[in-house]
Amino acid sequence: MTEETEQQKIEDIALTLWGQSLDPVSISKWHLARVAALESQLAEANKDTERLEWLQKQFGCALINDDNGHWAMSWAGMQNVPEGDGPQDIQTSFFIEAKEWHDGVTEAIDAARKGGPR
């Protein structure tokens, strides 16, 4: 990043956070590091939002935990067909290959997003 670009970023941050322009020297490197960390956290939160929005658009799939710390997404399953619009008791069965299990929820969702419905 060029010095001019970095200075502009500092000015933009000052305007965003405090509503006024500040001399770039008055913002310490600690503040810049903190802002960078917050930007990173916001980017991760946006990824979670994208994951949830993607999940809401999937039909006939399940996010499954094996009670042993592993997670998977599956479209290969069967269930009785619910009647009507309201929530009902159903019985569901899914087949998941060993290679489809992941150590976390986000990893399982990301893998499914890359591979999509089977």
Contact map, one row per residue, 1 for C-alpha under 8 A:
1110110000000000000000000000000000000000000000000000000000000000000000000000000000000000000000000000000000000000000000
1111110000000000000000000000000000000000000000000000000000000000000000000000000000000000000000000000000000000000000000
1111111000000000000000000000000000000000000000000000000000000000000000000000000000000000000000000000000000000000000000
0111111100000000000000000000000000000000000000000000000000000000000000000000000000000000000000000000000000000000000000
1111111110000000000000000000000000000000000000000000000000000000000000000000000000000000000000000000000000000000000000
1111111111000000000000000000000000000000000000000000000000000000000000000000000000000000000000000000000000000000000000
0011111111100000000000010000000000000000000000000000000000000000000000000000000000000000000000000000000000000000000000
0001111111110000000000000000000000000000000000000000000000000000000000000000000000000000000000000000000000000000000000
0000111111111000000000000000000000000000000000000000000000000000000000000000000000000000000000000000000000000000000000
0000011111111100000000010010000100000000000000000000000000000000000000000000000000000000000000000000000000000000000000
0000001111111110000011110000000000000000000000000000000000000000000000000000000000000000000000000000000000000000000000
0000000111111111000010000000000000000000000000000000000000000000000000000000000000000000000000000000000000000000000000
0000000011111111100000000000000000000000000000000000000000000000000000000000000000000000000000000000000000000000000000
0000000001111111111111000000000000000000000000000000000000000000000000000000000000000000000000000000000000000000000000
0000000000111111111111000000000000000000000000000000000000000000000000000000000000000000000000000000000000000000000000
0000000000011111111100000000000000000000000000000000000000000000000000000000000000000000000000000000000000000000000000
0000000000001111111000000000000000000000000000000000000000000000000000000000000000000000000000000000000000000000000000
0000000000000111111110000000000000000000000000000000000000000000000000000000000000000000000000000000000000000000000000
0000000000000111111110000000000000000000000000000000000000000000000000000000000000000000000000000000000000000000000000
0000000000000111011111000000000000000000000000000000000000000000000000000000000000000000000000000000000000000000000000
0000000000110110011111100000000000000000000000000000000000000000000000000000000000000000000000000000000000000000000000
0000000000100110000111110110000000000000000000000000000000000000000000000000000000000000000000000000000000000000000000
0000000000100000000011111110000000000000000000000000000000000000000000000000000000000000000000000000000000000000000000
0000001001100000000001111110000000000000000000000000000000000000000000000000000000000000000000000000000000000000000000
0000000000000000000000111111000000000000000000000000000000000000000000000000000000000000000000000000000000000000000000
0000000000000000000001111111000000000000000000000000000000000000000000000000000000000000000000000000000000000000000000
0000000001000000000001111111101100000000000000000000000000000000000000000000000000000000000000000000000000000000000000
0000000000000000000000001111111100000000000000000000000000000000000000000000000000000000000000000000000000000000000000
0000000000000000000000000011111110000000000000000000000000000000000000000000000000000000000000000000000000000000000000
0000000000000000000000000001111111000000000000000000000000000000000000000000000000000000000000000000000000000000000000
0000000000000000000000000011111111100000000000000000000000000000000000000000000000000000000000000000000000000000000000
0000000001000000000000000011111111110000000000000000000000000000000000000000000000000000000000000000000000000000000000
0000000000000000000000000000111111111000000000000000000000000000000000000000000000000000000000000000000000000000000000
0000000000000000000000000000011111111100000000000000000000000000000000000000000000000000000000000000000000000000000000
0000000000000000000000000000001111111110000000000000000000000000000000000000000000000000000000000000000000000000000000
0000000000000000000000000000000111111111000000000000000000000000000000000000000000000000000000000000000000000000000000
0000000000000000000000000000000011111111100000000000000000000000000000000000000000000000000000000000000000000000000000
0000000000000000000000000000000001111111110000000000000000000000000000000000000000000000000000000000000000000000000000
0000000000000000000000000000000000111111111000000000000000000000000000000000000000000000000000000000000000000000000000
0000000000000000000000000000000000011111111100000000000000000000000000000000000000000000000000000000000000000000000000
0000000000000000000000000000000000001111111110000000000000000000000000000000000000000000000000000000000000000000000000
0000000000000000000000000000000000000111111111000000000000000000000000000000000000000000000000000000000000000000000000
0000000000000000000000000000000000000011111111100000000000000000000000000000000000000000000000000000000000000000000000
0000000000000000000000000000000000000001111111110000000000000000000000000000000000000000000000000000000000000000000000
0000000000000000000000000000000000000000111111111000000000000000000000000000000000000000000000000000000000000000000000
0000000000000000000000000000000000000000011111111100000000000000000000000000000000000000000000000000000000000000000000
0000000000000000000000000000000000000000001111111110000000000000000000000000000000000000000000000000000000000000000000
0000000000000000000000000000000000000000000111111111000000000000000000000000000000000000000000000000000000000000000000
0000000000000000000000000000000000000000000011111111100000000000000000000000000000000000000000000000000000000000000000
0000000000000000000000000000000000000000000001111111110000000000000000000000000000000000000000000000000000000000000000
0000000000000000000000000000000000000000000000111111111000000000000000000000000000000000000000000000000001001100000000
0000000000000000000000000000000000000000000000011111111100000000000000000000000000000000000000000000000000000000000000
0000000000000000000000000000000000000000000000001111111110000000000000000000000000000000000000000000000000000000000000
0000000000000000000000000000000000000000000000000111111111000000000000000000000000000000000000000000000000000000100000
0000000000000000000000000000000000000000000000000011111111000000000000000000000000000000000000000000000000000000000000
0000000000000000000000000000000000000000000000000001111111100000000000000000000000000000000000000000000000000000000000
0000000000000000000000000000000000000000000000000000111111100000000000000000000000000000000000000000000000000000000000
0000000000000000000000000000000000000000000000000000011111111000000000000000000000000000000000000000000000000000000000
0000000000000000000000000000000000000000000000000000000111111000000000000000000000000000000000000000000000000000000000
0000000000000000000000000000000000000000000000000000000001111100000000000010000000000000000000000000000000000000000000
0000000000000000000000000000000000000000000000000000000001111110000000001111100000000000000000000000000000000000000010
0000000000000000000000000000000000000000000000000000000000011111000000001110000000000000000000000000000000000000000000
0000000000000000000000000000000000000000000000000000000000001111100000111100000000000000000000000000000000001000000000
0000000000000000000000000000000000000000000000000000000000000111110000111100000000000000000000000000000000000000000000
0000000000000000000000000000000000000000000000000000000000000011111111110000000000000000000000000000000000000000000000
0000000000000000000000000000000000000000000000000000000000000001111111100000000000000000000000000000000000000000000000
0000000000000000000000000000000000000000000000000000000000000000111111000000000000000000000000000000000000000000000000
0000000000000000000000000000000000000000000000000000000000000000111111000000000000000000000000000000000000000000000000
0000000000000000000000000000000000000000000000000000000000000000111111100000000000000000000000000000001100000000000000
0000000000000000000000000000000000000000000000000000000000000000111111110000000000000000000000000000111100000000000000
0000000000000000000000000000000000000000000000000000000000000011110011111000000000000000000000000000111110010000000000
0000000000000000000000000000000000000000000000000000000000000011100001111100000000000000000000010001110010011000000000
0000000000000000000000000000000000000000000000000000000000001111000000111110000000000000000000000001000000011001000000
0000000000000000000000000000000000000000000000000000000000001111000000011111100000000000000001110000000000000000000011
0000000000000000000000000000000000000000000000000000000000011100000000001111100000000000000001000000000000000000000011
0000000000000000000000000000000000000000000000000000000000001000000000000111110000000000000001110000000000000000000001
0000000000000000000000000000000000000000000000000000000000001000000000000111111000000000000111100000000000000000000000
0000000000000000000000000000000000000000000000000000000000000000000000000001111100000000000111000000000000000000000000
0000000000000000000000000000000000000000000000000000000000000000000000000000111110000000011110000000000000000000000000
0000000000000000000000000000000000000000000000000000000000000000000000000000011111000000011100000000000000000000000000
0000000000000000000000000000000000000000000000000000000000000000000000000000001111100000010000000000000000000000000000
0000000000000000000000000000000000000000000000000000000000000000000000000000000111110001110000000000000000000000000000
0000000000000000000000000000000000000000000000000000000000000000000000000000000011111001000000000000000000000000000000
0000000000000000000000000000000000000000000000000000000000000000000000000000000001111100000000000000000000000000000000
0000000000000000000000000000000000000000000000000000000000000000000000000000000000111110000000000000000000000000000000
0000000000000000000000000000000000000000000000000000000000000000000000000000000000011111000000000000000000000000000000
0000000000000000000000000000000000000000000000000000000000000000000000000000000000001111100000000000000000000000000000
0000000000000000000000000000000000000000000000000000000000000000000000000000000001100111110000000000000000000000000000
0000000000000000000000000000000000000000000000000000000000000000000000000000000001000011111000000000000000000000000000
0000000000000000000000000000000000000000000000000000000000000000000000000000001111000001111100000000000000000000000000
0000000000000000000000000000000000000000000000000000000000000000000000000000001100000000111110000000000000000000000000
0000000000000000000000000000000000000000000000000000000000000000000000000000111100000000011111000000000000000000000000
0000000000000000000000000000000000000000000000000000000000000000000000000000111000000000001111100000000000000000000000
0000000000000000000000000000000000000000000000000000000000000000000000000111110000000000000111110000000000000000000000
0000000000000000000000000000000000000000000000000000000000000000000000000101100000000000000011111000000000000000000000
0000000000000000000000000000000000000000000000000000000000000000000000010101000000000000000001111101100000000000000000
0000000000000000000000000000000000000000000000000000000000000000000000000000000000000000000000111111100000000000000000
0000000000000000000000000000000000000000000000000000000000000000000000000000000000000000000000011111100000000000000000
0000000000000000000000000000000000000000000000000000000000000000000000000000000000000000000000001111100000000000000000
0000000000000000000000000000000000000000000000000000000000000000000000011000000000000000000000011111110000010000000000
0000000000000000000000000000000000000000000000000000000000000000000001110000000000000000000000011111111000010000000000
0000000000000000000000000000000000000000000000000000000000000000000001110000000000000000000000000001111110110000000000
0000000000000000000000000000000000000000000000000000000000000000000011100000000000000000000000000000111110110000000000
0000000000000000000000000000000000000000000000000000000000000000000011100000000000000000000000000000011111110000000000
0000000000000000000000000000000000000000000000000000000000000000000000110000000000000000000000000000011111111000000000
0000000000000000000000000000000000000000000000000010000000000000000000000000000000000000000000000000000111111100000000
0000000000000000000000000000000000000000000000000000000000000000000000000000000000000000000000000000011111111110000000
0000000000000000000000000000000000000000000000000000000000000000000000111000000000000000000000000001111111111111000000
0000000000000000000000000000000000000000000000000010000000000010000000011000000000000000000000000000000011111111100000
0000000000000000000000000000000000000000000000000010000000000000000000000000000000000000000000000000000001111111110000
0000000000000000000000000000000000000000000000000000000000000000000000000000000000000000000000000000000000111111111000
0000000000000000000000000000000000000000000000000000000000000000000000001000000000000000000000000000000000011111111110
0000000000000000000000000000000000000000000000000000010000000000000000000000000000000000000000000000000000001111111100
0000000000000000000000000000000000000000000000000000000000000000000000000000000000000000000000000000000000000111111100
0000000000000000000000000000000000000000000000000000000000000000000000000000000000000000000000000000000000000011111111
0000000000000000000000000000000000000000000000000000000000000000000000000000000000000000000000000000000000000001111111
0000000000000000000000000000000000000000000000000000000000001000000000000110000000000000000000000000000000000001001111
0000000000000000000000000000000000000000000000000000000000000000000000000111000000000000000000000000000000000000001111
